[in-house]
Amino acid sequence: MERRFTVKDFSNFIFLSLLAVMILLTMYMVDRQWNKMAQMERVMQEQADSMRELRILVRSVDKRIQSGSVNSGSSTSHQATLGDDIPGAFRRAKIAADQPDFQEGDWHVQAFGLNLKTITPLVSSDVYASNVQRYVLESLLMRDPDTLEWAGLIARSWEVSDDGLTLTFKLRKDVVFSDGQPLTSDDVVFTFDFIMNETIAAPRARAYFEKMKSVTASDEHTVSFEFKEPYFNALSLAGSMSIMARHFYDPYLEEPETFNQSKGLLLGSGPYRLQDPKGWTPDLGMVELERNPRYWGPILPAFDRLLWKVIENDSARLTTFRNGEIDIYGARPREYKTLLDDPELSARTQNFEYMSPTAGYSYIGWNQGSVDKPSRFADKRVRQAMTYLTDRERIIDEIMLGYGEVAISPFNPRSHQHNKALSARDYNPEKAKALLKEVGYEDRNGDGVLEDANGEPFEFGLVYFQGNEDTKRIVLFLKDLYAGAGILLHPKPTEWSVMLDLLGKRNFDAITLGWSSGVETDIFQMFHGSQTDNGGDNFVGNKNPELDKLIDAARATVDEAERMPLWQQSEAIMHDDQPYTFLMRRKTMAFIDKRIHNIEQTQLGLNSGFVPVEWYVPLEMQKYSD
């Protein structure tokens, strides 16, 4: 007899299907709860461990006090604390924490305009990865943003030898990495040795540390940096080296390629950490740091989490900010005034307009090729001509709407490094054409395009980051401008990761990018001839023996009064060589959510990315919770 599918069967099928769905949902919820409980248990265990270690430390100090072994003073040259054993680097953070409305909690959410290729220290090469690393990795010293003097962080105190060649640091004894392992002088020694190991892909860092002879530990909390020769930036170099954990990074010396190709190997002693110090990858589309529950610092950071969302499109980034999904928005000039007049935005944001004293600069880098195969830009007259053809004033006025200034060189025009006898080259097509004619470029066939002696047209590709609308407008503006002089510019919009690859291989005609600046800019890495062939940042292939000698002499001159004229002579040579066409220094126009408190302007710019962290959100204004 034939078996038919009845209503009862259908009801049973529906019941069993619903039961299966409910079981799956229950398993999913239980799994989520289990993961959350496991995470909470892990954090609680770490906090318990930290409390236990703190009690041991307190008992140890008590015993030392009772035995009279604790001295009331120190004979070292520089003290690193404010008193009550608070490191000097925490001065401003302590002021913030003492505010009546200060409250821990909430998240600080920002956006990156591009997707990072890697956040592994040393392997990464962009400022965006550095922004993440500064919250995770710590250094011996920090520069005070008000006084610009050095203040102690991991270092309790430090001494400089009479000849300036040896710097000795006494480390704090309570510093631990985020996994609970203590930070000692052995980790400092390891960091230097790791950087200098040729199997590690860290040519940029090695270039800076090549003046250092050795780093040695005399005991668990005393470490000395010995330099081969005097170096003006010795204290900065030693004091600002980000300390890497030996127990975490040492295994990669056995498999350096794993480290060199890694995306997210990041563990340090800082106030924040990756939940999985080996697990970050670019395809996550964001970077998320959680507060380090074992942080050793006396002032804990306010935010529970730091989150950077990758939003490569300018318009999408603005929309996200309008929706309150990110806390900071760097406005483009054309939208800035419109946003100022937006009542809804003004009601919940605060705006800041300023030129940072350490503002970097944007530029066009001209690839000079190699000795065996020089490019058309190897002749400095061609590079000078390109600068004369680049109407930077119009770029600033028409595209940046006046929110910037023409850059003369890598040196800030208000710094002591700047040679006041120099001024930016004005837009002058006639001078440009005369220089190009000297080199042999003429319109030989009447088609409006310059050709060289072999009849090859003057054309080149200009690589730029495809996600920046202002840069795109500048490139298109230059395309028209150069075409009027008979030069064909081919715009090459490019993804960030691809741009980094092109730089590493020096596979481009010209490229437009930007460099950040500091209190005093060391130009060795970007313009010294030795940094062309070893993976350094002289990716345009600039080589000038006279410039190299001046850079070497300036770096070896400790006395500032004697050093500044050397930098100024270096600037004069770069002004003549034009390895870059220095475009502009831009003003910052920032909108920040009013939830964020304690925003201040300092000698180093806005205190937005300072560590120790100074920003916080009062309790009644908090919107996120862990």
ChimeraX attribute file (.defattr): number of C-alpha atoms within 10 A of each C-alpha:
attribute: neighborCount
match mode: 1-to-1
recipient: residues
	/A:1	3
	/A:2	4
	/A:3	5
	/A:4	7
	/A:5	8
	/A:6	9
	/A:7	9
	/A:8	9
	/A:9	11
	/A:10	11
	/A:11	11
	/A:12	12
	/A:13	12
	/A:14	12
	/A:15	12
	/A:16	12
	/A:17	12
	/A:18	12
	/A:19	12
	/A:20	12
	/A:21	12
	/A:22	12
	/A:23	12
	/A:24	12
	/A:25	12
	/A:26	12
	/A:27	12
	/A:28	12
	/A:29	12
	/A:30	12
	/A:31	12
	/A:32	12
	/A:33	12
	/A:34	12
	/A:35	12
	/A:36	12
	/A:37	12
	/A:38	12
	/A:39	13
	/A:40	12
	/A:41	12
	/A:42	12
	/A:43	15
	/A:44	13
	/A:45	13
	/A:46	18
	/A:47	17
	/A:48	14
	/A:49	14
	/A:50	18
	/A:51	13
	/A:52	12
	/A:53	14
	/A:54	14
	/A:55	12
	/A:56	12
	/A:57	14
	/A:58	12
	/A:59	12
	/A:60	12
	/A:61	14
	/A:62	13
	/A:63	13
	/A:64	13
	/A:65	12
	/A:66	10
	/A:67	9
	/A:68	9
	/A:69	10
	/A:70	12
	/A:71	8
	/A:72	5
	/A:73	7
	/A:74	9
	/A:75	8
	/A:76	13
	/A:77	10
	/A:78	16
	/A:79	20
	/A:80	24
	/A:81	19
	/A:82	14
	/A:83	9
	/A:84	7
	/A:85	11
	/A:86	18
	/A:87	24
	/A:88	25
	/A:89	25
	/A:90	25
	/A:91	16
	/A:92	18
	/A:93	22
	/A:94	18
	/A:95	12
	/A:96	22
	/A:97	21
	/A:98	11
	/A:99	12
	/A:100	8
	/A:101	13
	/A:102	17
	/A:103	19
	/A:104	16
	/A:105	21
	/A:106	22
	/A:107	23
	/A:108	21
	/A:109	18
	/A:110	21
	/A:111	22
	/A:112	18
	/A:113	18
	/A:114	20
	/A:115	21
	/A:116	23
	/A:117	22
	/A:118	23
	/A:119	25
	/A:120	24
	/A:121	22
	/A:122	20
	/A:123	23
	/A:124	22
	/A:125	19
	/A:126	15
	/A:127	12
	/A:128	18
	/A:129	19
	/A:130	17
	/A:131	13
	/A:132	23
	/A:133	22
	/A:134	19
	/A:135	23
	/A:136	25
	/A:137	24
	/A:138	23
	/A:139	21
	/A:140	27
	/A:141	29
	/A:142	24
	/A:143	19
	/A:144	19
	/A:145	18
	/A:146	12
	/A:147	11
	/A:148	13
	/A:149	10
	/A:150	20
	/A:151	26
	/A:152	28
	/A:153	27
	/A:154	30
	/A:155	28
	/A:156	24
	/A:157	25
	/A:158	23
	/A:159	18
	/A:160	18
	/A:161	11
	/A:162	8
	/A:163	8
	/A:164	17
	/A:165	17
	/A:166	23
	/A:167	20
	/A:168	22
	/A:169	27
	/A:170	22
	/A:171	24
	/A:172	22
	/A:173	16
	/A:174	15
	/A:175	21
	/A:176	22
	/A:177	25
	/A:178	27
	/A:179	17
	/A:180	18
	/A:181	14
	/A:182	16
	/A:183	24
	/A:184	24
	/A:185	24
	/A:186	19
	/A:187	21
	/A:188	29
	/A:189	20
	/A:190	20
	/A:191	20
	/A:192	23
	/A:193	13
	/A:194	21
	/A:195	19
	/A:196	19
	/A:197	14
	/A:198	12
	/A:199	15
	/A:200	20
	/A:201	20
	/A:202	21
	/A:203	21
	/A:204	20
	/A:205	18
	/A:206	20
	/A:207	19
	/A:208	14
	/A:209	19
	/A:210	12
	/A:211	18
	/A:212	22
	/A:213	13
	/A:214	16
	/A:215	22
	/A:216	17
	/A:217	18
	/A:218	11
	/A:219	11
	/A:220	14
	/A:221	18
	/A:222	21
	/A:223	24
	/A:224	22
	/A:225	24
	/A:226	21
	/A:227	20
	/A:228	12
	/A:229	17
	/A:230	19
	/A:231	21
	/A:232	19
	/A:233	17
	/A:234	25
	/A:235	18
	/A:236	14
	/A:237	17
	/A:238	24
	/A:239	25
	/A:240	17
	/A:241	18
	/A:242	23
	/A:243	26
	/A:244	26
	/A:245	25
	/A:246	17
	/A:247	10
	/A:248	17
	/A:249	17
	/A:250	16
	/A:251	11
	/A:252	14
	/A:253	14
	/A:254	10
	/A:255	12
	/A:256	17
	/A:257	13
	/A:258	12
	/A:259	22
	/A:260	19
	/A:261	12
	/A:262	20
	/A:263	21
	/A:264	23
	/A:265	20
	/A:266	23
	/A:267	26
	/A:268	27
	/A:269	30
	/A:270	26
	/A:271	29
	/A:272	29
	/A:273	28
	/A:274	22
	/A:275	16
	/A:276	12
	/A:277	16
	/A:278	15
	/A:279	12
	/A:280	22
	/A:281	17
	/A:282	15
	/A:283	9
	/A:284	11
	/A:285	15
	/A:286	18
	/A:287	23
	/A:288	17
	/A:289	20
	/A:290	18
	/A:291	23
	/A:292	27
	/A:293	21
	/A:294	24
	/A:295	24
	/A:296	22
	/A:297	19
	/A:298	13
	/A:299	20
	/A:300	21
	/A:301	24
	/A:302	24
	/A:303	24
	/A:304	19
	/A:305	21
	/A:306	19
	/A:307	18
	/A:308	19
	/A:309	20
	/A:310	19
	/A:311	20
	/A:312	18
	/A:313	15
	/A:314	17
	/A:315	11
	/A:316	11
	/A:317	24
	/A:318	19
	/A:319	12
	/A:320	16
	/A:321	22
	/A:322	18
	/A:323	10
	/A:324	15
	/A:325	14
	/A:326	22
	/A:327	20
	/A:328	23
	/A:329	20
	/A:330	19
	/A:331	19
	/A:332	21
	/A:333	21
	/A:334	13
	/A:335	10
	/A:336	17
	/A:337	12
	/A:338	9
	/A:339	16
	/A:340	15
	/A:341	10
	/A:342	10
	/A:343	10
	/A:344	11
	/A:345	17
	/A:346	15
	/A:347	10
	/A:348	14
	/A:349	21
	/A:350	17
	/A:351	18
	/A:352	14
	/A:353	14
	/A:354	16
	/A:355	17
	/A:356	18
	/A:357	18
	/A:358	20
	/A:359	20
	/A:360	20
	/A:361	24
	/A:362	21
	/A:363	20
	/A:364	21
	/A:365	27
	/A:366	27
	/A:367	26
	/A:368	25
	/A:369	20
	/A:370	16
	/A:371	10
	/A:372	6
	/A:373	9
	/A:374	13
	/A:375	14
	/A:376	19
	/A:377	20
	/A:378	21
	/A:379	14
	/A:380	17
	/A:381	20
	/A:382	23
	/A:383	26
	/A:384	23
	/A:385	22
	/A:386	26
	/A:387	24
	/A:388	22
	/A:389	23
	/A:390	23
	/A:391	21
	/A:392	24
	/A:393	18
	/A:394	14
	/A:395	22
	/A:396	21
	/A:397	13
	/A:398	13
	/A:399	18
	/A:400	20
	/A:401	14
	/A:402	15
	/A:403	19
	/A:404	21
	/A:405	19
	/A:406	22
	/A:407	23
	/A:408	24
	/A:409	24
	/A:410	24
	/A:411	26
	/A:412	22
	/A:413	17
	/A:414	11
	/A:415	15
	/A:416	18
	/A:417	22
	/A:418	22
	/A:419	22
	/A:420	11
	/A:421	7
	/A:422	14
	/A:423	13
	/A:424	15
	/A:425	19
	/A:426	14
	/A:427	18
	/A:428	15
	/A:429	20
	/A:430	13
	/A:431	14
	/A:432	21
	/A:433	21
	/A:434	15
	/A:435	20
	/A:436	21
	/A:437	16
	/A:438	11
	/A:439	16
	/A:440	14
	/A:441	24
	/A:442	22
	/A:443	18
	/A:444	15
	/A:445	10
	/A:446	8
	/A:447	9
	/A:448	14
	/A:449	20
	/A:450	25
	/A:451	20
	/A:452	17
	/A:453	11
	/A:454	8
	/A:455	13
	/A:456	12
	/A:457	18
	/A:458	17
	/A:459	18
	/A:460	16
	/A:461	15
	/A:462	21
	/A:463	23
	/A:464	22
	/A:465	20
	/A:466	17
	/A:467	18
	/A:468	16
	/A:469	14
	/A:470	16
	/A:471	18
	/A:472	17
	/A:473	13
	/A:474	16
	/A:475	21
	/A:476	15
	/A:477	16
	/A:478	20
	/A:479	17
	/A:480	14
	/A:481	18
	/A:482	19
	/A:483	15
	/A:484	14
	/A:485	17
	/A:486	21
	/A:487	21
	/A:488	20
	/A:489	20
	/A:490	14
	/A:491	18
	/A:492	18
	/A:493	18
	/A:494	16
	/A:495	16
	/A:496	20
	/A:497	14
	/A:498	12
	/A:499	20
	/A:500	16
	/A:501	11
	/A:502	16
	/A:503	18
	/A:504	14
	/A:505	11
	/A:506	21
	/A:507	15
	/A:508	21
	/A:509	19
	/A:510	22
	/A:511	24
	/A:512	19
	/A:513	15
	/A:514	16
	/A:515	13
	/A:516	13
	/A:517	18
	/A:518	13
	/A:519	16
	/A:520	13
	/A:521	17
	/A:522	19
	/A:523	18
	/A:524	21
	/A:525	19
	/A:526	21
	/A:527	25
	/A:528	23
	/A:529	18
	/A:530	19
	/A:531	21
	/A:532	20
	/A:533	13
	/A:534	13
	/A:535	18
	/A:536	23
	/A:537	22
	/A:538	26
	/A:539	26
	/A:540	26
	/A:541	26
	/A:542	27
	/A:543	21
	/A:544	14
	/A:545	12
	/A:546	11
	/A:547	24
	/A:548	17
	/A:549	14
	/A:550	21
	/A:551	22
	/A:552	14
	/A:553	17
	/A:554	25
	/A:555	22
	/A:556	17
	/A:557	18
	/A:558	16
	/A:559	11
	/A:560	12
	/A:561	10
	/A:562	11
	/A:563	20
	/A:564	18
	/A:565	17
	/A:566	22
	/A:567	25
	/A:568	21
	/A:569	19
	/A:570	22
	/A:571	24
	/A:572	18
	/A:573	16
	/A:574	19
	/A:575	21
	/A:576	12
	/A:577	20
	/A:578	24
	/A:579	27
	/A:580	26
	/A:581	26
	/A:582	25
	/A:583	27
	/A:584	23
	/A:585	24
	/A:586	22
	/A:587	18
	/A:588	20
	/A:589	18
	/A:590	18
	/A:591	23
	/A:592	20
	/A:593	20
	/A:594	16
	/A:595	20
	/A:596	18
	/A:597	17
	/A:598	16
	/A:599	17
	/A:600	12
	/A:601	14
	/A:602	15
	/A:603	15
	/A:604	19
	/A:605	19
	/A:606	19
	/A:607	17
	/A:608	15
	/A:609	14
	/A:610	18
	/A:611	20
	/A:612	23
	/A:613	22
	/A:614	25
	/A:615	24
	/A:616	25
	/A:617	23
	/A:618	18
	/A:619	14
	/A:620	9
	/A:621	11
	/A:622	16
	/A:623	11
	/A:624	12
	/A:625	10
	/A:626	8
